[in-house]
């Protein structure tokens, strides 16, 4: 959460935030050790092949934030490095980015809450996709938390409103355009801060204005994805959903798959989620509790509708 001058930072929160770069450093080392497994699976060989043969970044579906991980093999190609070296550069490039963002959030902006979120995301929420690094959701989430950290930082909040709006729009554009699913996390976190009055002082009285900017960005991204390529197929599944299926949502294969994951592979995440909800109730933050419950229900509904028959 934003660190206000008059709020003492919890030592446990600071310690947890410092652990995030350490965890990402371990995952970075593993990216070196398992570079073949990560680089010879699904999208990675295709992207690396295109970078090697075309000599430039290979951005698909307007997911511009993926340039950051492609930058490393791109440099390696122009240095005429061997294939194994390019594979290592590409495999580690993802976690070099994640680690750099974690260090910036912790030591530059001292936004320990966001750092903890980043650490939890890459440990509790991400597991099966470790060998599928090209999933731009992870890069998008990292861009998103960086966007929050920059927007809430003291130096930025002292800038003129017009400059802050441009910077805010640019940063969140980058995060949302890296992957459309980042829209969900962006909207949830933004209004979580707004509802608990956790915005920095410079945002007070201007929250509505910045909220409109965020919602407009999300709508434009949704509209663009609805009419282009891979994302359009997923969005069409949602927009063309048969409303008569609503009464069968709890019997859909995807819903059952999701529940099995919550009590099986992602049990620890489920425990943390429930503990967070109980914490909100104990602190009598009923509005935040309601917002979280409703958003979680909406998320489960979306994945159940979009991937109705998917079970893996």
N, C-alpha and C positions, 0 to 999 in steps of 0.2 A: 504494500500500500504506500501511497505517498507519505513521505516523512515530513511532518510538520515541525516547525522549530520548537513548539511548546510541548511536543510529545517525546517522551524518553523511549528510545529504541530498546526493545526487549533483547537481552543478551542471547537468549535461545534463538530468537529470530535471526539475529546477526550471525550466529554460529551456523544455523541451517543454511543461510544464504552463502556463507563461505564454503560450505560443503558442495554446493552446486558446481563450481569450477573444478573441484577435485574429482567429482563423479564424471564430469564430461571429459576430463583428462584421461581417466581410465578407459572410457568409451573410445576416445581418440586412439589410445594405444591398441585397443582391440581392433580398430579400423585398419591399422597397419598389419596386425597379425592375421586378420581374416580378409585381406584385401581381395583375394581371388573369389572367395565366396560372395562378397558384396558386389564385385565388378563383373561377374559372369552370370548374373541373374536378372531376368526380365529386361528392364529399361536401360540399365547401366551400359551394357555392351553397345546398344544402339546409339545412345547419346555420345559415348566416347568415340565410336566409329565415325560419327558425323563431324565431331570436332576435329578429329585427326584428318579426315579427308577434305572437309570444307575450309578448315583453318579459321573458323569463327564460332561463336557461341551458337548452341542449338536450343532455342527457346520455343517451346510448344504451348499452344492454347493461351498465349499472352501471359504466361506465368513468368513475368520478368524477374522476380526475385531469385530465380534459380541461377542467374548469371554468377552469383557469388561463389557457388560450389564449382561451377564450370570454369571459373577463372583460373584455377590451379592447373588442370590438365591443358587448358588453352595456352598458358605460359610455357608448360612443358613441351607442347608440340612445337612452339616457335624456338625452343632451345634444342630441338631435335633429340629429346630424351627417348630411351628405349621403351617398348610397350609396358614392361613391368613397372618402370618408373612412373609412367602416365597413369597406370591403374592405381598405384599407391597414392599418387597425388589426388586423383579423383576421389578415392575412398576416404582419405583423410580430410579432404577439403570441406566436407559437410561439418565434421566435428571441429575443425579449425574455426569455422564460422560460429558455431554454437558456443564454443569456448570463449571466443573473442567477445561475443555479445554478453555472456555471463560475467566476464571480467569487467566490462564496461559498466554494466548495471550495478555490480557490487561495489567496485572501487572508484568509479567516476561519479555515478549518480547516487550511490548508496541507497538504492531502492530495494531493500532487502526482501520485501514481500514479492515483488516481481521475480527476483532471483530464485526464490523458493518455488514459485510457480513453474519456472523453467526447469528446475531440477526435478520436480515431481512429474512434469510432463514427460521427460525423457527416461524416467524410471518406472513410474506406476502406469502411465498411459500408453507408452510406446514399448513394444516388445517384439511382436511378430514381424514387424517391418524393419528390423535392424539390418537385414540382408536385402532390403529394398530401399536403399537410401534416396532414390530419385522421387519418392513420394513427396511432392512439394508442400504437403500440409505441414510437415515439420519445419521446413524453411519459413513458411508463412507464419507459423506460430512464433518463431523466433523473431522475425521481422516485427510482428505485432507487439511483443513485449518490449522490444527496443523502441518502438514508436511511442508506447505509453511512457517508458522511462525518460525519453527525450522530451516529450510534451509536458511532463510533470516536473522536469528539472528546474531548479531555481533560475539559472541563467536564461532559459527559454521563457519562463513565465514573466520575466522582466521586460521582454521585447514588446514593441507596439502590437496592438491587437491584430492589425492587418498582416503583419509578418508572422505572428503566431498562427493565424488561420491558414496561411499559405504553407507553413511548415507542417502543421497538423494534417492538412489535406494531402500533402505530398507523401508523408510518412505512412499514413493509413491507406492511401492509394497503393503504395508499394506492398504493404502487408496483404491487403485484400486481393490484389491482382496476382499474388504468388499462388494462391489457391482459393477457390470460391468458398470452401468450408470454413475458412478463417473468418468469414463474415459472422458466423454464429458466435465464435469466441469473442470477437471484437464487440459485438452488440451486448453480449452478456456482461463482459468485464466493464464496459463503459457505464452501463446503467447500474451495475453493482456499486461502482464508485459514486455515481450520482445519487443513488437512493440512500446510501449511508453517509452522505455528505463528506466523502473522503477525497474530494477534489482539492487540489492546491488552492490557496486563497485567490490567486489570479483568475481562476475559473468561475468563482462564485458570481452569480449574476449574469454569466455568459454561458452557462451550461447548456441552455436551450439552443443557442446559436451553434455551438460545437456539435451538439447532438444532431441537429439538422444536417450539418456537413457530413457526419458519419453515416447517417441513414441514407442520404442522397448517394454517397459513394457506394454503399452496399446495394442500393437499388440499381445503379448504373452497371455495377459488376454483374448482378443477377440478370439484368436485361441483356448485356453483352454475351454472357454465357448461354443464355436461352437461345441465341441465334447463331451460335458458332461451335462447330466441331464436337469434340468429345463431351464437353459439359452440357451441350444442348440435349443430348440423349437422356442424361440423368435428370435434368430439370423438366424435360417433357414428361418423364415418368411421374413426376410430382404434380405438375400442372394438369395432366390428363388423368389423374387418379380417380377411380370410380368410388364415389362417396358411399356407395352401398357396402364397400368393404370395411368401413369404419367400425361396424359392430363386430368384425372378425379380426380386428387389429391384434388382439391378444392371442390369437391362434395362428398368426402368420409365422412361417418358418424363420424369418429374420428376427422376430421378437423373441422366439424361443432360443435362437442362437445367441442373441444379446444377453439374455438372462443367464444362460449357461456360462457365458464368459464372465459375467459379474460374480458368480458364485464359484467359479473355477479358476481360470487363468488370471483374472483380474480381481481376485478376492480382496487383496490388500487395498486396491483403489476403492473398492466398494466400502470397506471399513473406514477409510479416510473420508469418503464422501458422507457417510452417515454420521461420523463424528463431527464433521463440519456443520451439518444440519443441526445436530444436538447443541453444538456450541452457539449457533445463532439463536436457538430457542432459550438457552440458559442466559444469554445476554439480552434477551427480550427484543431481538431484532426481527420482529415478525414480518416486516415488509421485505427484508432481504431473504428470509426463509421462504416466503411465498414466491418471490421472484425466482429463486433458485429452483424450487420444486416445479414451477410452471415451465421454466426454460428446459429443465431436464426432461420433463414429459414431452415437450415439443421436440426435443432432439431425438428421443426414442421414437416418436411418431414419424419424424422425417426419415430416419434410416429404415424403419420398418416399411414405409411406403415406397421409398426409392429402391430398396433392395429386398422386395417382398419375398422372393423365393431363394435369396442367397443364404447359404448355410456354412460358408467357409470364407 
